[in-house]
């Protein structure tokens, strides 16, 4: 009711009058118009009005005029009783208000009472409209009694608002809500979400017992749960025994829930306000998480990338329920993502996955960025989609730097957070599996490498054992044939080598000839022409002779030609070949070739060992030649002319214009050589000045005065040492500015052709001028110089040779003892001690004919 009964016309005219005293009483004796309203009646009602508590009382007549007005509530209002008294209803109230009250007033004047509620000045009043009777019981007037009920009304409004909010909250709550009587457990209210959960209308839910919301058979546990909620409120997900709390639908379907309960008073009734939160997704997530943890254990036993791919795809499709999934792994060698596994559904929908390279669409970008991404309809070139395929979503999760996990879903399906989280967990497990597999593969590769290396070392040790035996044979052999035969026999006894042979070029036929062989050649040597000038895929032995370098063929069957040596090698099971040059000091002694039935049998370690062996063999052959040259009774004297400027002697004479002759040669312990040069024509000082510029010579200086004798210390190989390395004895060297003349003595164990080859190889512009045969006596006197020189110390031999070549023993002396001592960086007394010791050994060897010479003299 919005129309106040006591609002007068002053409200509309803006006239407000405040009475000045409490319980204002106005006499109506001169204003009563009703003949039935007596003085006693007036007195009676005025007493009532004056004492009416917490309200306002009015008496009105049949014209709706207020005859008596009063009450204690005027003290709290902005209106007084006098403002109303004497005015009519229509004069006080606006038309709409008057029209609303008139029926009630008319009813009172006819003897009927009514009650209504009104508001006035922001306060609420309960209004009683009733008749006024005289002593005879006749209605003489009407009365209104207004009681202030503002506090009660405001409470009721708040309560009503609370009820409405309560109903709104329950009805609009997303979770099912059941309200149960705390005492009986009976459901008294449920919301729309509860109807949806139960699959029942609200009318069927209300009246159920709370235990009927849960699976049958566990009534006692759920009863205890309800009682616990009555006492403590709170959130429960599990029963006291730890099992999951379930609710059931009207069709007995079990749904896992967490119940949040609150005990409250509602309309003087204690109720349990229960919110049932469907946690099916959470329970499924936890189940999937547990299953993923178990699958992670399975991944720890995966032994290969395909095995990892199979287990990851099984987990993605079976646990996370992603039907179209592909796992990629990163191949660092090719820098591409390769499929490690994919589901059947993926292949059915999108085709077989292909490798993804740099720049290939969204998948590669996500891999490079290393971030999880849920893409909407981004296909890119990474997948073989047909043009009419429907758009799809891609959930892409990198597996660290090891790979990528991709799930393809229809465009209508979203990527929820739990699915993404589970997929990321699976991707992390895949990364760990890839890492572990990579480490294990690296470890296995390392173990295989170590095993292979150990095997190689064992083989190498076996070969080294053979080489030590070969080296021993070199020391003990008296001929080149013995050396070559021992080499072939020892190497052929090694399991790795099937056939071994040594060949040497024949200058007459220009072909390789066989010097020694061992093993099973199966007629191989007879099938090859061995022409050194062969141009079409020559045999490795021929190539080594031509190039002077080792040749390795790891696969004889490569580029197979029926007419080539390869066909013969493959026919005999020779899978790999190595040819090694036998050369010493740039002189070739042939080629050593080994054949194996194993492919790639000659790795770097074995190749290095065999190359070193080739040098040792060549050195041994050279040593045999030198030994025979020293022991030979007959020799050949050869004379050569050298015009090659690589010869240091020719460099010296052309630069100075001198004519020189080698007067003596003294080897030193530091592998240098003292050479005494006699200047025949020209200036010795000019020669020394020129030699000082050469890095091959140190400390050039003149010995004696005016003798033209110059001492040079050669610190690098020169013509004398190069020839001596091949067993060629140098007799004489002379040189002018045109050429160098060299005379050598060749033992019968060396061929003239061989010596000519050595000199031609060393100095290309060389010509043989003469050949002379010599015969030597073997009597003891001829052997005296050899025995004598062998018995001298280095200093003694240096002193006596220097003295002899410097003219010390001539008269007059070519050089004094002091000068020679200075050359040797000795005191005069030390020089003479060495010289006398050498003389004593010489005389003893001559006069006593001793085969051994005393070495007791001072050094």
Secondary structure as GFF3:
##gff-version 3
##sequence-region A 1 859
A	DSSP	alpha_helix	10	13	.	.	.	ID=ss1
A	DSSP	alpha_helix	39	50	.	.	.	ID=ss2
A	DSSP	beta_strand	55	60	.	.	.	ID=ss3
A	DSSP	beta_strand	66	70	.	.	.	ID=ss4
A	DSSP	three_ten_helix	72	76	.	.	.	ID=ss5
A	DSSP	three_ten_helix	81	83	.	.	.	ID=ss6
A	DSSP	alpha_helix	89	92	.	.	.	ID=ss7
A	DSSP	alpha_helix	95	109	.	.	.	ID=ss8
A	DSSP	beta_strand	114	120	.	.	.	ID=ss9
A	DSSP	beta_strand	123	133	.	.	.	ID=ss10
A	DSSP	beta_strand	139	148	.	.	.	ID=ss11
A	DSSP	alpha_helix	150	172	.	.	.	ID=ss12
A	DSSP	beta_strand	176	181	.	.	.	ID=ss13
A	DSSP	beta_strand	187	190	.	.	.	ID=ss14
A	DSSP	alpha_helix	192	198	.	.	.	ID=ss15
A	DSSP	alpha_helix	202	205	.	.	.	ID=ss16
A	DSSP	three_ten_helix	210	213	.	.	.	ID=ss17
A	DSSP	alpha_helix	219	232	.	.	.	ID=ss18
A	DSSP	beta_strand	234	236	.	.	.	ID=ss19
A	DSSP	beta_strand	246	248	.	.	.	ID=ss20
A	DSSP	beta_strand	254	266	.	.	.	ID=ss21
A	DSSP	beta_strand	269	278	.	.	.	ID=ss22
A	DSSP	alpha_helix	280	299	.	.	.	ID=ss23
A	DSSP	alpha_helix	305	318	.	.	.	ID=ss24
A	DSSP	beta_strand	324	331	.	.	.	ID=ss25
A	DSSP	beta_strand	336	342	.	.	.	ID=ss26
A	DSSP	alpha_helix	344	350	.	.	.	ID=ss27
A	DSSP	alpha_helix	361	369	.	.	.	ID=ss28
A	DSSP	beta_strand	373	376	.	.	.	ID=ss29
A	DSSP	three_ten_helix	380	382	.	.	.	ID=ss30
A	DSSP	beta_strand	392	398	.	.	.	ID=ss31
A	DSSP	beta_strand	403	410	.	.	.	ID=ss32
A	DSSP	alpha_helix	417	476	.	.	.	ID=ss33
A	DSSP	alpha_helix	480	492	.	.	.	ID=ss34
A	DSSP	beta_strand	499	506	.	.	.	ID=ss35
A	DSSP	beta_strand	511	519	.	.	.	ID=ss36
A	DSSP	alpha_helix	524	527	.	.	.	ID=ss37
A	DSSP	alpha_helix	540	547	.	.	.	ID=ss38
A	DSSP	beta_strand	551	553	.	.	.	ID=ss39
A	DSSP	alpha_helix	565	571	.	.	.	ID=ss40
A	DSSP	beta_strand	576	584	.	.	.	ID=ss41
A	DSSP	beta_strand	587	596	.	.	.	ID=ss42
A	DSSP	alpha_helix	604	631	.	.	.	ID=ss43
A	DSSP	beta_strand	634	642	.	.	.	ID=ss44
A	DSSP	alpha_helix	648	656	.	.	.	ID=ss45
A	DSSP	beta_strand	659	667	.	.	.	ID=ss46
A	DSSP	beta_strand	673	681	.	.	.	ID=ss47
A	DSSP	alpha_helix	684	691	.	.	.	ID=ss48
A	DSSP	beta_strand	697	703	.	.	.	ID=ss49
A	DSSP	beta_strand	709	714	.	.	.	ID=ss50
A	DSSP	alpha_helix	719	724	.	.	.	ID=ss51
A	DSSP	beta_strand	729	735	.	.	.	ID=ss52
A	DSSP	beta_strand	740	747	.	.	.	ID=ss53
A	DSSP	alpha_helix	752	762	.	.	.	ID=ss54
A	DSSP	beta_strand	766	775	.	.	.	ID=ss55
A	DSSP	alpha_helix	780	791	.	.	.	ID=ss56
A	DSSP	alpha_helix	794	805	.	.	.	ID=ss57
A	DSSP	alpha_helix	817	823	.	.	.	ID=ss58
A	DSSP	alpha_helix	828	848	.	.	.	ID=ss59
###
